[in-house]
Amino acid sequence: MTTSRLILTAIVLFASLALSAQVIQPPIPAKNEVFPASHRSIQYTGRVDFSIPKKPKFWAPGVYIQAKFLGTHCTITVLDEVLYGTNHNTIAVTIDDGAPVTYKLKEKTNKIKVADKLVPGEHVITICKNTEAGIGYIELLNIVCEGLLPMPLKPTRKIEFIGNSITCGSGVDVSSVPCDKGQWYDQHNAYMSYGPVVARTLKAQYHLSAVSGIGLIQSCCNMNITMPQVFDKINQRENSIPWNFSRYQPDVVTVTLGQNDGVQDSTKFCTAYVNFIGDIRSHYPKAHIVCLTSPMADEKLKSALKQYINGVVEHVAQQGDKNVSKYFYSRSFNSGCGGHPDLKEHQLIAKELSDYLAKTMGW
């Protein structure tokens, strides 16, 4: 064999060995880090109890958490109160403002892979409590990913939606459990209820101050609380843990109450409504307050609510508060469970209210 052929053979053999080494080289695993819930890059919006910083606790529907993570995957750990030993909360998770994915918590401590095989780079996760205070609290324990990056500043616009089961997003979502099946809260979907949809449409932050069955002067279902009594609490269903109103000063507050009160003595109802507006005003001196009819009211109740609200808005204006207005929905929305609006109808409600607020606020 000639010297040149020996050299060529050696080169081929060397290249083959190098290629083999490349083929069997194990991939470098992605580096994961565990970021506690108290990490400075994690944003919280809603009434949250931070008394234990590493375990922020929240009850209200629609409380949401956002973080910008680096990499192709993300896992979260969420603690569920498991109220009464049986209740399990539901959360909605979106990645990069994509379609929300619903997760029903199954254990006390739930480790959930919420993103995998993403395009490498930066991504934003949103975690929203879909169920309400009556189902118990949840706590975010940590986020596991390759890295966390600072989130952009929150939107400057802020809205608070006060209401009952409609505002909670009760009875709207039958994608997993049909109406009248499972638990009464299995069709909850706060993330897709009208309030958050309005806020996302108008590029605003939002809080939901809402409890199913609650009223202004009379609640349903043997509840011994009304909204004016619990408005200043973090856990409104149990009327516990005072809320610090300085932490969130909304530009707009909407009030959707009256469905559970039904037709009442007008003087009694309107007096309570005027007093509640005064309470809201004491906490939010600059907010625009909007009094709304109930989206699921029948014609009799809708007529009564219009009468009450007209009188209330006129009265507070005469008393000097001209930053209060009214809006009456075009029709009733009752295609969801128990006569509630369904997901499509929440979109219609949100469209009406978004258009009104955009015009009223110049947004």
C-alpha positions as CSV (number, residue, x, y, z in Angstrom):
1,M,0.0,0.0,0.0
2,T,1.4,3.4,-1.0
3,T,2.1,6.1,1.5
4,S,-0.7,8.3,0.1
5,R,-3.2,5.4,0.4
6,L,-2.1,4.9,4.0
7,I,-2.6,8.6,4.8
8,L,-6.1,8.6,3.1
9,T,-7.1,5.5,5.0
10,A,-6.0,7.0,8.3
11,I,-8.0,10.2,7.6
12,V,-11.1,8.2,6.8
13,L,-10.7,6.2,9.9
14,F,-10.2,9.2,12.1
15,A,-13.2,11.0,10.6
16,S,-15.3,7.9,11.2
17,L,-14.2,7.7,14.8
18,A,-14.9,11.4,15.3
19,L,-18.4,11.1,13.7
20,S,-19.1,8.1,16.0
21,A,-18.0,10.1,19.0
22,Q,-20.4,12.9,17.9
23,V,-23.3,10.5,17.5
24,I,-23.0,8.8,20.9
25,Q,-22.3,12.1,22.7
26,P,-25.2,12.6,25.2
27,P,-27.2,15.8,24.9
28,I,-26.5,18.5,27.4
29,P,-29.5,18.6,29.7
30,A,-31.3,22.0,30.1
31,K,-30.5,23.6,33.4
32,N,-33.5,23.9,35.7
33,E,-33.8,26.2,38.6
34,V,-36.5,26.3,41.3
35,F,-37.8,29.9,41.8
36,P,-39.8,30.4,45.0
37,A,-43.1,32.2,44.8
38,S,-41.5,35.2,46.5
39,H,-39.1,35.8,43.6
40,R,-39.0,39.4,42.6
41,S,-39.7,38.6,38.9
42,I,-43.1,37.0,39.7
43,Q,-46.0,39.4,39.4
44,Y,-49.3,39.1,41.4
45,T,-52.5,40.9,40.6
46,G,-55.5,40.5,42.9
47,R,-56.3,40.4,46.6
48,V,-53.4,38.2,47.8
49,D,-52.3,37.5,51.4
50,F,-48.5,38.0,51.6
51,S,-48.2,37.4,55.3
52,I,-46.0,34.4,54.5
53,P,-44.0,35.8,51.6
54,K,-42.9,32.4,50.2
55,K,-46.5,31.1,50.2
56,P,-48.7,33.9,48.9
57,K,-52.3,32.8,49.5
58,F,-55.4,33.9,47.6
59,W,-59.1,33.0,47.6
60,A,-60.8,35.4,45.0
61,P,-61.7,34.3,41.5
62,G,-59.5,35.8,38.8
63,V,-56.4,36.4,40.9
64,Y,-53.6,36.0,38.4
65,I,-49.8,35.5,38.4
66,Q,-47.4,36.3,35.6
67,A,-43.7,35.5,35.0
68,K,-41.4,35.7,32.1
69,F,-39.3,32.5,31.8
70,L,-36.4,31.4,29.7
71,G,-36.2,28.1,27.9
72,T,-38.4,25.5,26.4
73,H,-40.3,24.2,29.4
74,C,-41.9,25.2,32.7
75,T,-43.3,23.4,35.7
76,I,-45.3,25.0,38.5
77,T,-46.1,23.7,42.0
78,V,-49.4,24.8,43.5
79,L,-50.9,24.1,46.9
80,D,-54.6,23.5,47.2
81,E,-56.5,24.1,50.4
82,V,-58.8,21.1,49.7
83,L,-61.5,22.8,51.7
84,Y,-63.7,20.3,53.6
85,G,-61.4,17.6,52.4
86,T,-63.1,17.4,49.1
87,N,-63.0,20.8,47.3
88,H,-60.4,21.1,44.6
89,N,-59.7,24.4,42.9
90,T,-59.2,24.9,39.2
91,I,-56.6,27.1,37.5
92,A,-56.2,28.4,33.9
93,V,-52.7,28.7,32.4
94,T,-51.7,30.5,29.3
95,I,-48.3,30.7,27.6
96,D,-47.5,33.8,25.6
97,D,-51.2,34.8,25.7
98,G,-52.2,31.6,23.9
99,A,-55.4,29.6,24.5
100,P,-55.9,29.0,28.2
101,V,-55.5,25.4,29.4
102,T,-57.6,24.4,32.5
103,Y,-56.1,22.3,35.2
104,K,-58.2,20.9,38.1
105,L,-56.0,20.4,41.1
106,K,-56.1,16.8,42.4
107,E,-53.8,16.8,45.4
108,K,-52.8,19.0,48.3
109,T,-49.6,19.7,46.5
110,N,-49.7,19.7,42.7
111,K,-46.7,19.7,40.5
112,I,-47.8,20.5,36.9
113,K,-45.8,20.7,33.8
114,V,-47.5,23.6,32.0
115,A,-45.1,24.0,29.1
116,D,-42.8,21.7,27.2
117,K,-41.0,21.7,23.8
118,L,-41.4,25.4,23.3
119,V,-39.3,27.4,20.9
120,P,-36.1,28.3,22.8
121,G,-36.2,31.8,24.2
122,E,-38.4,34.0,26.3
123,H,-42.0,33.2,27.2
124,V,-44.6,34.6,29.5
125,I,-46.8,32.4,31.7
126,T,-50.1,33.5,33.2
127,I,-51.7,31.5,36.0
128,C,-55.3,32.4,37.0
129,K,-57.5,31.1,39.8
130,N,-60.7,29.9,38.0
131,T,-62.7,29.0,41.0
132,E,-63.9,31.3,43.8
133,A,-63.3,31.8,47.5
134,G,-66.0,29.3,48.5
135,I,-63.8,26.6,47.1
136,G,-60.9,27.5,49.2
137,Y,-57.5,29.1,48.8
138,I,-54.5,28.2,46.6
139,E,-50.8,29.1,47.0
140,L,-48.2,29.2,44.3
141,L,-45.1,27.5,45.8
142,N,-42.6,27.7,43.0
143,I,-41.9,27.9,39.3
144,V,-39.3,25.6,37.7
145,C,-37.6,26.6,34.5
146,E,-34.2,27.5,33.0
147,G,-34.4,31.1,34.2
148,L,-36.7,33.9,35.2
149,L,-36.5,37.4,33.6
150,P,-38.0,40.7,34.8
151,M,-41.6,41.2,33.7
152,P,-42.6,44.4,31.9
153,L,-44.5,47.0,34.1
154,K,-48.2,46.2,34.6
155,P,-50.7,48.1,32.5
156,T,-51.5,51.5,34.0
157,R,-55.2,51.1,33.6
158,K,-57.0,49.4,36.4
159,I,-60.5,48.0,36.8
160,E,-62.4,46.3,39.7
161,F,-65.5,44.2,39.0
162,I,-67.8,43.8,42.0
163,G,-70.5,41.2,41.7
164,N,-71.9,37.7,42.3
165,S,-71.7,34.4,40.6
166,I,-71.9,36.0,37.1
167,T,-68.7,38.0,37.9
168,C,-67.1,34.9,39.4
169,G,-67.6,33.1,36.1
170,S,-69.9,30.4,37.6
171,G,-71.8,28.0,35.3
172,V,-70.1,29.1,32.1
173,D,-67.8,26.3,31.0
174,V,-69.1,22.8,30.2
175,S,-66.1,21.7,28.3
176,S,-65.1,19.2,31.0
177,V,-68.2,18.7,33.1
178,P,-71.8,19.2,31.8
179,C,-74.4,21.2,33.7
180,D,-75.9,19.5,36.7
181,K,-73.0,17.0,36.8
182,G,-70.1,16.9,39.2
183,Q,-69.7,19.6,41.8
184,W,-71.5,22.9,41.6
185,Y,-68.2,24.7,40.9
186,D,-67.0,22.4,38.1
187,Q,-68.2,24.8,35.4
188,H,-66.4,27.9,36.9
189,N,-64.1,29.8,34.5
190,A,-63.1,33.2,35.9
191,Y,-60.4,33.7,33.3
192,M,-63.0,33.7,30.5
193,S,-65.7,35.6,32.4
194,Y,-66.7,39.0,31.3
195,G,-64.5,41.0,33.7
196,P,-61.1,39.6,32.6
197,V,-62.2,39.7,29.0
198,V,-63.0,43.4,29.3
199,A,-59.7,44.1,31.0
200,R,-57.7,42.3,28.4
201,T,-59.6,44.1,25.6
202,L,-58.9,47.4,27.2
203,K,-55.3,46.5,28.2
204,A,-56.0,46.9,31.9
205,Q,-55.3,45.2,35.2
206,Y,-58.3,43.7,36.9
207,H,-59.6,42.5,40.3
208,L,-62.8,40.5,40.8
209,S,-64.5,41.2,44.1
210,A,-67.3,38.6,43.7
211,V,-69.0,35.8,45.6
212,S,-71.6,33.5,44.2
213,G,-75.0,34.1,45.7
214,I,-74.1,37.4,47.3
215,G,-76.4,40.4,47.3
216,L,-76.5,44.0,48.3
217,I,-79.1,43.6,51.1
218,Q,-80.1,40.0,50.7
219,S,-78.0,37.0,49.6
220,C,-79.2,33.6,48.5
221,C,-78.5,30.0,49.6
222,N,-78.6,30.7,53.4
223,M,-75.6,33.0,53.2
224,N,-75.3,35.4,56.2
225,I,-73.1,38.0,54.4
226,T,-73.8,40.8,51.9
227,M,-71.2,42.5,49.6
228,P,-71.1,45.7,51.7
229,Q,-70.1,43.7,54.7
230,V,-67.3,41.8,53.1
231,F,-66.0,44.3,50.5
232,D,-63.0,45.2,52.6
233,K,-61.7,41.6,52.9
234,I,-59.3,39.3,51.1
235,N,-61.3,36.2,51.7
236,Q,-64.8,37.7,51.1
237,R,-66.7,34.4,51.4
238,E,-65.6,34.1,55.0
239,N,-65.4,37.8,55.7
240,S,-61.8,37.5,56.9
241,I,-58.4,39.1,56.5
242,P,-58.6,42.8,56.0
243,W,-57.6,44.2,52.5
244,N,-55.3,47.2,52.2
245,F,-57.0,49.3,49.6
246,S,-53.9,51.4,49.0
247,R,-52.4,48.4,47.1
248,Y,-54.8,48.8,44.2
249,Q,-56.6,52.0,43.2
250,P,-58.8,51.3,40.2
251,D,-59.7,53.8,37.5
252,V,-63.1,52.1,37.1
253,V,-65.3,50.1,39.5
254,T,-68.3,48.3,38.1
255,V,-71.1,47.1,40.3
256,T,-73.2,44.1,39.2
257,L,-75.5,43.3,42.2
258,G,-79.2,42.7,42.6
259,Q,-79.7,39.3,41.0
260,N,-79.7,37.6,44.3
261,D,-81.7,40.4,46.1
262,G,-84.5,40.1,43.6
263,V,-87.3,42.7,43.5
264,Q,-87.1,44.6,46.8
265,D,-88.6,47.6,48.6
266,S,-87.1,50.4,46.5
267,T,-86.4,52.7,49.4
268,K,-84.5,50.0,51.3
269,F,-82.6,48.8,48.3
270,C,-81.7,52.3,47.0
271,T,-80.6,53.5,50.4
272,A,-78.2,50.5,50.7
273,Y,-76.9,51.1,47.2
274,V,-76.2,54.8,47.9
275,N,-74.4,53.8,51.1
276,F,-72.3,51.2,49.3
277,I,-71.3,53.7,46.6
278,G,-70.2,56.0,49.5
279,D,-68.2,53.1,50.9
280,I,-66.5,52.5,47.5
281,R,-65.9,56.2,47.1
282,S,-64.2,56.3,50.5
283,H,-61.6,53.8,49.4
284,Y,-61.3,55.0,45.8
285,P,-61.7,58.8,45.7
286,K,-60.9,59.1,42.0
287,A,-62.5,56.0,40.5
288,H,-65.4,56.2,38.0
289,I,-68.1,53.9,39.4
290,V,-70.5,52.2,36.9
291,C,-73.8,50.7,38.2
292,L,-74.9,47.8,36.0
293,T,-78.1,45.8,35.6
294,S,-77.7,42.0,36.0
295,P,-76.9,40.2,32.7
296,M,-79.1,37.3,33.7
297,A,-82.1,39.2,35.1
298,D,-85.6,38.4,33.8
299,E,-87.8,41.3,32.5
300,K,-89.4,41.9,35.9
301,L,-86.1,42.2,37.8
302,K,-84.4,44.1,35.0
303,S,-87.2,46.7,35.0
304,A,-86.8,47.0,38.8
305,L,-83.0,47.3,38.7
306,K,-83.3,50.0,36.0
307,Q,-85.6,52.0,38.3
308,Y,-83.3,51.5,41.3
309,I,-80.2,52.4,39.5
310,N,-81.7,55.5,37.8
311,G,-82.7,56.8,41.2
312,V,-79.3,55.9,42.8
313,V,-77.2,57.6,40.1
314,E,-79.4,60.7,40.1
315,H,-79.3,60.9,43.9
316,V,-75.5,60.7,44.3
317,A,-75.1,63.2,41.5
318,Q,-77.3,65.6,43.4
319,Q,-75.2,65.0,46.5
320,G,-72.1,66.1,44.5
321,D,-70.6,62.8,43.2
322,K,-70.9,63.1,39.4
323,N,-68.3,60.4,38.8
324,V,-70.9,57.7,38.9
325,S,-72.7,56.4,35.8
326,K,-75.0,53.6,34.7
327,Y,-75.2,51.0,31.9
328,F,-78.1,48.7,31.1
329,Y,-77.4,45.5,29.2
330,S,-79.3,45.1,25.9
331,R,-80.8,41.7,26.9
332,S,-80.6,38.8,29.3
333,F,-78.0,36.1,28.9
334,N,-79.0,32.7,30.3
335,S,-77.5,29.9,28.1
336,G,-75.1,28.6,30.8
337,C,-75.7,26.3,33.8
338,G,-78.4,27.4,36.2
339,G,-79.5,30.3,33.9
340,H,-76.1,31.9,34.0
341,P,-74.4,33.3,30.9
342,D,-72.2,30.8,29.0
343,L,-68.8,31.4,27.6
344,K,-70.1,32.9,24.3
345,E,-72.5,35.1,26.2
346,H,-69.7,36.4,28.5
347,Q,-67.9,37.5,25.3
348,L,-71.1,39.4,24.3
349,I,-71.4,41.0,27.7
350,A,-67.7,41.9,27.6
351,K,-68.2,43.5,24.2
352,E,-71.0,45.7,25.4
353,L,-69.2,46.7,28.6
354,S,-65.9,47.3,26.8
355,D,-67.5,49.6,24.3
356,Y,-69.2,51.6,27.1
357,L,-66.0,51.9,29.2
358,A,-63.8,52.8,26.2
359,K,-66.2,55.6,25.3
360,T,-66.8,56.8,28.9
361,M,-63.1,56.7,29.9
362,G,-61.6,57.8,26.6
363,W,-59.7,54.5,26.3
